[in-house]
Amino acid sequence: MQKQDFDIIKSSGERAKFSIHKLRKSLKRSGADDQFVEQILYKVRDELYQGISTKEIYNRAFALLKEKKSFFASRYKLKKAIYELGPTGFPFERFVATMLKYSGYKIAVGQNIKGKCVSHEVDVIARKNNQYLVIECKFHSEEGRNCNVKVPLYIHSRYQDIIILNQEQNNGDMTPDKGWVVTNTRFTKDAIRYGECVGLYLLSWDHPMGNGLKDRIDRLGLYPVTVSTLLTNREKQFLLSRDIVLCMQLINDVFYLDHLGISEQRKLKILNEIKMLCNV
């Protein structure tokens, strides 16, 4: 049996054929050079067996990357790191808001906005030039759970309620230009179709193609603190509780590491990892 004919078990429980191409692509995103990527592929492929889980494949590749350079492993674990922003959705909301802030938007989190029928608590409001965005964040702490069409249906009805009131009152500056739905997982085909039909902007792990969350994070170097392989879980939770959601923030707010009692030597290692990760 050829290695490419091996069945793997995805996080959703579905079976799929092992794809060397997908694994190679995800390893290259870590920043590792082609030679090292091929070495990892050779080792991982040699350890495959029928029914192996994607989690086991990930863990093996992650360990090999970490042995080489910690920031390779940090980039590779991006998807898992976003799940680690849970279990509540609030850190994810802060993460989305802070990403937009670093892209030039003025942001506000957890604001109440009046609609024609009822008031709505909006996860994130973002303004830039003449753009006014209202953004709903849907966080799932379990892999394999996707956003179905019910999510954009619900968000669109809330968005329309806000727009109708402001249009009736001629509040031009208070009328949103666009409604967004952001998730850390994926949208179903019907959810994407509905969003496109009614004019909602849907942003997920891999949608829109080439400009999903993973692409934006890699392009802008806006990695969540949870990607760090050098910080402990306790330290990450402390930082998240202080609204430090991006690695980039730690470069300017080093005193948080001092507050945690991290030694100078370890602090230098952490900051060096972050700078390499964020291309600073």
C-alpha positions in Angstrom: 0.0 0.0 0.0 1.3 3.4 -0.9 1.6 6.0 1.9 -0.7 8.4 0.0 -3.5 5.7 0.2 -3.6 5.8 4.0 -6.9 6.9 5.6 -6.6 9.5 8.3 -9.2 10.6 10.8 -10.0 14.3 10.9 -10.9 16.3 14.0 -14.6 16.1 12.9 -14.4 12.3 12.9 -14.5 12.1 9.1 -12.1 9.9 7.2 -10.0 11.3 4.4 -7.0 10.3 2.3 -3.6 11.4 3.6 -2.3 14.3 1.6 1.4 14.9 1.5 0.7 18.1 -0.4 -1.4 19.6 2.4 1.2 18.6 5.0 4.0 20.1 3.0 2.1 23.3 2.6 1.4 23.7 6.3 5.0 22.9 7.2 6.2 25.6 4.7 4.0 28.2 6.4 6.2 27.6 9.5 9.1 29.3 7.8 11.2 26.2 7.7 13.4 25.8 4.6 12.6 23.2 1.9 15.3 20.8 2.9 14.1 20.6 6.5 10.4 20.3 5.4 11.3 17.3 3.3 13.1 15.7 6.2 10.0 16.1 8.4 7.8 14.7 5.6 10.0 11.7 5.2 9.9 11.0 9.0 6.1 11.6 9.4 5.2 9.6 6.2 7.3 6.6 7.5 5.3 6.6 10.8 1.8 6.6 9.1 -0.6 3.8 9.8 -4.2 3.1 8.7 -6.7 5.4 10.7 -4.1 7.7 12.2 -5.6 10.9 13.4 -4.7 14.4 12.1 -3.9 15.3 15.7 -1.1 12.6 15.9 0.3 13.8 12.6 0.3 17.4 13.8 1.9 16.4 17.2 4.8 14.6 15.4 5.4 17.4 12.9 5.2 20.0 15.7 7.7 18.2 17.9 10.2 17.9 15.0 9.8 21.7 14.2 10.3 22.6 17.9 13.5 20.6 18.0 14.9 22.8 15.2 13.6 26.2 16.1 10.8 27.3 18.6 9.4 30.0 16.3 8.9 27.4 13.5 6.7 25.4 15.9 4.9 28.6 17.0 3.9 29.4 13.4 2.9 25.9 12.7 0.6 25.7 15.8 -1.4 28.9 14.8 -4.7 27.1 14.3 -4.4 25.3 17.6 -3.3 28.6 19.3 -6.5 30.3 18.2 -8.6 27.5 19.8 -6.5 28.1 23.0 -7.9 31.6 23.2 -11.0 29.9 24.7 -12.9 28.5 26.4 -15.0 31.7 26.3 -15.3 33.8 23.2 -14.1 37.1 24.8 -10.4 36.7 24.1 -11.2 35.9 20.5 -13.2 39.1 20.2 -10.3 41.0 21.7 -8.0 39.2 19.2 -10.1 40.2 16.2 -10.4 43.8 17.5 -6.7 44.1 18.1 -5.9 42.8 14.7 -8.1 45.5 13.2 -6.5 48.1 15.5 -3.0 47.2 14.1 -4.5 47.6 10.6 -5.4 51.2 11.3 -9.0 50.9 12.6 -10.4 52.6 15.7 -12.1 49.8 17.7 -14.6 49.3 20.5 -15.6 46.0 22.0 -18.9 44.9 23.5 -21.0 48.0 22.6 -24.8 48.3 22.8 -26.3 49.7 19.6 -30.0 50.6 19.3 -32.0 48.9 16.5 -35.6 49.7 15.3 -37.0 46.8 17.4 -34.4 46.1 20.1 -30.9 47.0 21.2 -28.0 44.8 20.2 -24.7 44.0 21.9 -22.1 44.1 19.1 -18.9 42.2 19.7 -16.6 44.7 17.8 -17.1 48.1 16.2 -14.4 49.2 13.8 -14.0 52.6 12.1 -11.4 53.7 9.5 -11.7 56.7 7.3 -15.4 56.6 6.2 -15.8 52.8 7.0 -18.0 51.8 9.8 -18.1 48.0 10.5 -20.2 46.0 13.0 -18.6 42.7 13.7 -19.9 39.5 15.3 -17.4 36.9 16.4 -18.3 33.2 16.6 -15.8 31.3 18.6 -15.7 27.5 18.8 -13.4 25.8 21.4 -13.8 22.4 19.7 -12.2 21.5 16.4 -14.5 20.2 13.7 -17.4 22.5 14.5 -18.3 24.8 11.6 -20.6 27.8 11.3 -23.7 26.8 9.4 -26.2 29.1 7.6 -28.1 29.9 10.8 -25.2 32.1 12.0 -25.2 34.7 9.1 -29.0 34.5 9.0 -29.2 35.6 12.6 -26.4 38.2 12.3 -27.9 39.7 9.2 -31.3 40.2 10.9 -29.6 42.1 13.8 -27.5 44.2 11.3 -30.7 45.1 9.4 -32.5 46.2 12.6 -29.6 48.6 13.3 -29.5 50.0 9.8 -33.3 50.5 9.6 -33.4 52.7 12.7 -30.5 54.9 11.6 -31.9 55.3 8.1 -35.2 56.3 9.5 -33.5 58.9 11.8 -31.2 60.1 9.0 -28.1 59.2 11.2 -25.7 58.9 8.3 -22.6 58.7 10.5 -24.2 56.1 12.8 -25.3 53.8 10.0 -22.9 50.9 9.5 -21.4 50.3 6.1 -20.8 46.6 6.5 -21.6 43.7 8.7 -19.0 41.1 9.4 -19.1 37.6 10.8 -15.7 36.2 12.0 -15.1 32.7 13.1 -12.1 30.7 14.2 -13.4 27.6 12.3 -15.0 27.4 8.9 -18.3 28.3 7.3 -20.5 25.8 5.5 -21.1 26.3 1.8 -24.7 27.5 2.5 -23.4 30.0 5.0 -21.0 31.5 2.5 -23.6 31.5 -0.2 -26.1 33.4 2.0 -23.4 35.8 3.3 -22.5 36.7 -0.3 -26.1 37.1 -1.3 -27.1 39.6 1.5 -23.7 41.4 1.5 -22.3 40.2 4.8 -18.5 39.9 4.9 -17.5 36.4 6.2 -14.1 35.9 7.6 -12.9 32.4 8.8 -9.8 30.4 9.1 -9.5 29.9 5.4 -12.2 32.2 3.9 -12.0 34.4 1.8 -9.4 32.3 -0.1 -6.0 33.9 0.2 -7.3 36.5 2.8 -8.6 34.3 5.6 -7.6 34.6 9.3 -4.5 32.5 8.7 -3.4 34.6 5.7 -3.9 37.9 7.5 -2.1 36.8 10.6 0.9 35.5 8.6 1.0 38.5 6.4 0.8 41.1 9.2 2.7 39.1 11.8 -0.2 39.5 14.3 0.1 36.2 16.1 -1.9 35.4 19.3 0.2 35.0 22.5 -1.0 31.5 22.6 1.3 30.4 19.8 4.4 30.8 22.0 6.1 27.6 22.8 8.1 29.3 25.6 5.3 30.8 27.7 3.5 28.4 30.0 -0.3 28.1 29.9 -0.6 29.9 33.2 1.5 32.8 31.8 -0.6 32.9 28.7 -3.9 33.1 30.7 -2.4 35.9 32.8 -1.6 37.9 29.7 -5.1 37.2 28.1 -6.7 38.4 31.4 -4.8 41.7 30.9 -6.0 42.1 27.3 -2.6 41.1 25.9 -3.8 39.0 23.0 -1.0 39.6 20.4 2.7 38.6 20.6 3.3 42.1 19.1 1.9 43.8 22.2 4.5 42.2 24.4 7.3 43.9 22.5 6.0 47.3 23.8 4.6 46.0 27.1 7.6 43.9 28.4 6.7 44.9 32.0 4.0 42.1 31.9 6.8 39.5 31.7 8.6 41.2 34.6 5.3 41.1 36.6 5.2 37.3 36.0 8.6 37.0 37.6 10.3 35.7 34.4 14.1 35.7 34.6 16.1 38.0 32.3 17.6 35.1 30.4 14.2 33.5 29.7 12.6 36.9 29.0 15.3 37.5 26.3 14.4 34.1 24.7 10.7 34.8 24.7 11.2 38.3 23.2 13.6 36.9 20.6 11.1 34.2 19.6 8.4 36.9 19.3 10.5 39.2 17.2 11.4 36.4 14.8 7.8 35.3 14.7 6.5 38.8 13.9 9.4 39.8 11.6 10.2 42.8 13.8 
